[in-house]
Amino acid sequence: MLKFKVIFEFINGRSKELKFEAISKKEVISHITKDERFISNEKELVHINLNNVVQFMVTEEKFN
């Protein structure tokens, strides 16, 4: 499993960062766009209304 960081930017100017474990970036994006509800690494259930999202960015976290 790889670790990903997703940053959501909302229409009100706020942003939210969540962390995910997944096999690929495609899996993370699919999970976001299908469910609008996911579990972050912190094990909290987070609901994101995609109608309020301007954009989101998915990046893989690199570890040395």
N, CA and C of each residue as an Amber inpcrd file, in Angstrom:
protein
   192
   0.8340000  -1.1840000   0.0000000   0.0000000   0.0000000   0.0000000
   0.8790000   1.2490000   0.0000000   0.4650000   2.2180000  -0.7670000
   1.1560000   3.5050000  -0.8270000   0.3740000   4.5200000  -0.0020000
   1.0570000   5.5700000   0.4060000   0.4050000   6.6350000   1.1790000
   0.2510000   7.8650000   0.2900000  -0.9500000   8.4400000   0.3340000
  -1.2700000   9.6040000  -0.4770000  -1.8060000  10.7220000   0.3990000
  -1.5350000  11.9430000  -0.0350000  -2.0730000  13.1280000   0.6250000
  -2.9990000  13.8030000  -0.3840000  -4.2090000  14.1540000   0.0610000
  -5.1800000  14.8270000  -0.7980000  -5.5220000  16.1640000  -0.1600000
  -5.3800000  17.2300000  -0.9410000  -5.7310000  18.5700000  -0.4680000
  -6.9440000  19.0390000  -1.2640000  -8.0180000  19.3540000  -0.5450000
  -9.2500000  19.8650000  -1.1440000  -9.2900000  21.3700000  -0.9540000
  -9.6360000  22.1100000  -2.0070000  -9.8540000  23.5500000  -1.9080000
 -11.3350000  23.8080000  -2.1670000 -11.9710000  24.5400000  -1.2480000
 -13.4060000  24.7690000  -1.3040000 -13.7290000  26.1610000  -1.8400000
 -14.9870000  26.3440000  -2.2700000 -15.3970000  27.6260000  -2.8510000
 -15.3300000  28.7720000  -1.8490000 -15.3590000  28.4790000  -0.5540000
 -15.2770000  29.5260000   0.4610000 -13.8240000  29.8970000   0.8020000
 -12.8490000  29.3130000   0.0780000 -11.4500000  29.6520000   0.2860000
 -10.7230000  28.7580000   1.2840000 -11.4430000  27.9240000   2.0040000
 -10.8150000  27.0340000   2.9760000 -10.2490000  25.8130000   2.2670000
  -9.3830000  25.0980000   2.9680000  -8.8420000  23.8570000   2.4160000
  -8.7970000  22.7980000   3.5120000  -8.7450000  21.5500000   3.0980000
  -8.6840000  20.4240000   4.0330000  -7.7260000  19.3980000   3.4530000
  -6.8760000  18.8620000   4.3180000  -5.9080000  17.8530000   3.9040000
  -6.2640000  16.5210000   4.5620000  -6.3140000  15.4750000   3.7560000
  -6.5670000  14.1320000   4.2530000  -5.4650000  13.2020000   3.7650000
  -5.2350000  12.1450000   4.5130000  -4.2380000  11.1470000   4.1210000
  -4.9300000   9.8130000   3.9030000  -4.4790000   9.1040000   2.8650000
  -5.0650000   7.8260000   2.4910000  -3.9880000   6.7880000   2.2470000
  -4.3490000   5.5430000   2.4180000  -3.5200000   4.4300000   1.9830000
  -4.2830000   3.7420000   0.8590000  -3.6050000   3.5310000  -0.2670000
  -4.2470000   2.9070000  -1.4200000  -3.1750000   2.2700000  -2.2980000
  -3.6170000   1.5170000  -3.2800000  -2.6920000   0.8480000  -4.1930000
  -2.1690000   1.8250000  -5.2460000  -3.0340000   2.7740000  -5.6760000
  -2.6290000   3.7180000  -6.7220000  -3.3650000   5.0440000  -6.5580000
  -2.8580000   6.0590000  -7.2520000  -3.4980000   7.3740000  -7.2600000
  -4.8900000   7.2650000  -7.8850000  -5.0140000   6.4240000  -8.8960000
  -6.3050000   6.2140000  -9.5640000  -7.3490000   5.6860000  -8.5840000
  -6.9480000   4.7890000  -7.6850000  -7.8670000   4.2580000  -6.6880000
  -8.3570000   5.3540000  -5.7390000  -7.4690000   6.2520000  -5.3510000
  -7.8370000   7.3610000  -4.4670000  -8.8590000   8.2670000  -5.1610000
  -8.5890000   8.6420000  -6.3930000  -9.4860000   9.5300000  -7.1410000
 -10.8480000   8.8670000  -7.3480000 -10.8430000   7.5890000  -7.6840000
 -12.0870000   6.8600000  -7.8780000 -12.9010000   6.8240000  -6.5930000
 -12.2370000   6.6080000  -5.4830000 -12.9030000   6.5490000  -4.1840000
 -13.5450000   7.8980000  -3.8370000 -12.8430000   8.9700000  -4.1290000
 -13.3510000  10.3170000  -3.8310000 -14.5730000  10.6190000  -4.6870000
 -14.4830000  10.3770000  -5.9780000 -15.5580000  10.7730000  -6.8880000
 -16.7720000   9.8600000  -6.8120000 -16.6120000   8.6250000  -6.3730000
 -17.7550000   7.7100000  -6.2700000 -18.5100000   7.8880000  -4.9610000
 -17.7920000   7.9490000  -3.8530000 -18.4300000   7.8570000  -2.5420000
 -18.6720000   9.1900000  -1.8540000 -17.8160000  10.1800000  -2.0640000
 -17.8300000  11.4500000  -1.3230000 -17.6860000  11.2140000   0.1770000
 -17.1650000  10.0800000   0.5410000 -17.0480000   9.7610000   1.9660000
 -15.9030000   8.7520000   2.0670000 -15.0040000   8.9860000   2.9570000
 -13.8280000   8.1270000   3.0330000 -13.2560000   8.1240000   4.4260000
 -12.3440000   7.2190000   4.6670000 -11.6940000   7.1300000   5.9690000
 -10.2300000   7.5100000   5.7800000  -9.7840000   8.4860000   6.5250000
  -8.3960000   8.9190000   6.4170000  -7.5130000   8.0450000   7.2990000
  -6.2170000   8.2760000   7.2530000  -5.2850000   7.5080000   8.0790000
  -5.5790000   7.6660000   9.5580000  -6.1630000   8.8050000   9.9180000
  -6.4670000   9.0520000  11.3340000  -7.7190000   8.2960000  11.7740000
  -8.2980000   7.5140000  10.8920000  -9.4730000   6.6720000  11.1640000
 -10.7290000   7.4750000  11.4490000 -10.7700000   8.7350000  11.0070000
 -11.9810000   9.5280000  11.1760000 -12.8020000   9.4390000   9.8920000
 -14.0980000   9.3730000  10.0240000 -14.9800000   9.3680000   8.8670000
 -15.1960000  10.8140000   8.4430000 -14.8880000  11.1100000   7.1990000
 -14.9610000  12.4870000   6.7030000 -15.9060000  12.5230000   5.5140000
 -16.8400000  13.4590000   5.5210000 -17.7460000  13.6380000   4.3820000
 -17.3660000  14.9250000   3.6640000 -17.1680000  14.8190000   2.3600000
 -16.8330000  15.9810000   1.5400000 -17.9450000  16.1480000   0.5020000
 -18.5720000  17.3120000   0.4740000 -19.5710000  17.6110000  -0.5500000
 -18.8250000  18.1420000  -1.7720000 -18.7630000  17.3440000  -2.8280000
 -17.9850000  17.7300000  -4.0080000 -18.5590000  18.9580000  -4.7180000
 -19.8080000  19.3210000  -4.4380000 -20.3730000  20.5420000  -5.0210000
 -19.6830000  21.7900000  -4.4860000 -19.0510000  21.6880000  -3.3220000
 -18.3640000  22.8280000  -2.7110000 -16.8580000  22.8170000  -2.9700000
 -16.3730000  21.8310000  -3.7230000 -14.9340000  21.7050000  -3.9750000
 -14.5860000  22.3770000  -5.2970000 -13.6040000  23.2890000  -5.2390000
 -13.1170000  23.9410000  -6.4520000 -12.1510000  23.0070000  -7.1610000
 -11.2390000  22.4350000  -6.3990000 -10.2670000  21.4840000  -6.9440000
  -9.6950000  20.6500000  -5.8170000  -9.1130000  19.4970000  -6.2080000
  -8.3680000  18.7150000  -5.2350000  -7.1140000  18.1790000  -5.8990000
  -6.0880000  17.9740000  -5.0990000  -4.7890000  17.5190000  -5.5970000
  -4.3740000  16.2800000  -4.8110000  -3.9440000  15.2480000  -5.5390000
  -3.5040000  13.9980000  -4.9240000  -1.9980000  13.8680000  -5.1550000
  -1.2520000  13.6970000  -4.0680000   0.1840000  13.4860000  -4.1890000
   0.5910000  12.2710000  -3.3730000   1.5690000  11.5520000  -3.8930000
   2.0890000  10.3820000  -3.1660000   3.1300000  10.8600000  -2.1700000
   3.0380000  10.3670000  -0.9400000   4.0190000  10.7320000   0.0710000
   5.2360000   9.8370000  -0.0900000   6.3970000  10.4570000  -0.1830000
   7.6540000   9.7250000  -0.3710000   8.3610000   9.5900000   0.9630000
   8.9110000   8.4240000   1.2090000   9.6580000   8.1690000   2.4210000
  11.0530000   7.6870000   2.0510000  12.0630000   8.1830000   2.7620000
  13.4490000   7.7600000   2.4950000  13.8030000   6.5460000   3.2960000
